Amino acid sequence: MLTREFDAFTESKLDLYPEGFRAETDEVNGSVYPNINDGV
């Protein structure tokens, strides 16, 4: 969600969710979120 929401307010071009890594990121998050994030 926050990948592009604040582009109008900054000159930064940092992309924390690059198109080429989205599938891998989503796969890792699918394991991390329920097992680590929700476990805290």
Backbone hydrogen bonds, N-H to C=O, Kabsch-Sander energy under -0.5 kcal/mol:
donor,donor_aa,acceptor,acceptor_aa,energy
4,R,1,M,-0.6
5,E,1,M,-0.5
7,D,4,R,-1.3
9,F,6,F,-1.9
10,T,7,D,-1.1
16,L,14,L,-0.6
21,F,18,P,-1.8
22,R,18,P,-0.6
22,R,19,E,-0.9
25,T,21,F,-2.9
26,D,22,R,-2.8
27,E,23,A,-1.9
28,V,24,E,-2.5
29,N,25,T,-2.8
30,G,26,D,-1.7
31,S,27,E,-0.8
31,S,28,V,-1.2
32,V,28,V,-2.9
33,Y,29,N,-2.3
35,N,31,S,-1.5
36,I,32,V,-2.9
37,N,32,V,-1.7
38,D,33,Y,-2.4
40,V,36,I,-0.6
40,V,37,N,-1.0
